[in-house]
Amino acid sequence: MLIIAGLGNPGSKYAGNRHNIGFMAVDAIHRRHSFSPWSKKFKAAIAEGELGGEKVLLIKPQTYMNLSGEAVGEAMRFYKLQPADLVAIYDELDLPAGKARLKTGGGHGGHNGIKSLDAHCGKEYRRLRLGIGHPGVKEMVQNHVLGDFAKADNAWLEPLLDTLADNADMLVRNEDSQLMNKIALALGGKADEEKPRKDSEKKPAGQSHIRQARNNNQPKLPATGPMADMLKKMFGNKGE
């Protein structure tokens, strides 16, 4: 069984906030697939269904963001699940709007919802971060995060959520990089594929970049004149 937890704050007051993009994501998955109606359990709104032939529990903690781990942790203990059975979806201030990143484990990056999950659920769960962009000034961060998405944001928000919902079964199959590529392409970007380095671009084997710099910048010693005579007396003539 897999738990997909979207993080956010409950209530209509916060429904359109950038901080609630995690709620929006699981709502989109719920609409697109055959899940049960939302019900209340584990201090959360939950819905059961299947993705990719596996049982999935969608969960939206109703504890407010800072205590998200209480709800998710309670559900994990009830179903006897491990951190590897959890995917958390949440907003990322330090990613450009519309960008997505998915990885296992890592730090909380100052996100209070993730701090709470780490404390109650362990740290080795998958983290799907959805970029909401940074306002550029630290003093504006709170208003930005707790502010509603603008109408112009729908240009990237809708295709992001639609693509995630359409391909949510990839989360069950652990096809993380493929999912990220689909999202990137849907938003007009390029697939994150690492290009092989050409032979001409490869670093010489066995040499650090420091040693390469030293080898490429060896000073030429004088062959004749007073300085050359002095060096020969000090070090001898290597040619002899």
Secondary structure, 3 states (H helix, E strand, C coil): CEEEEECCCCCCCCCCEHHHHHHHHHHHHHHHCCECCCEEECCEEEEEEEECCEEEEEEEECCCHHHHHHHHHHHHHHCCCCHHHEEEEEEECCCCCCCEEEEECCCCCCCHHHHHHHHHHCCCCEEEEEECCCCCCHHHHHHHHCCECCHHHHHHHHHHHHHHHHCCHHHHCCCHHHHHHHHHHHCCCCCCCCCCCCHHHCCCCCCCHHHHHHHHCCCCCCCCCHHHHHHHHHHCCCCC
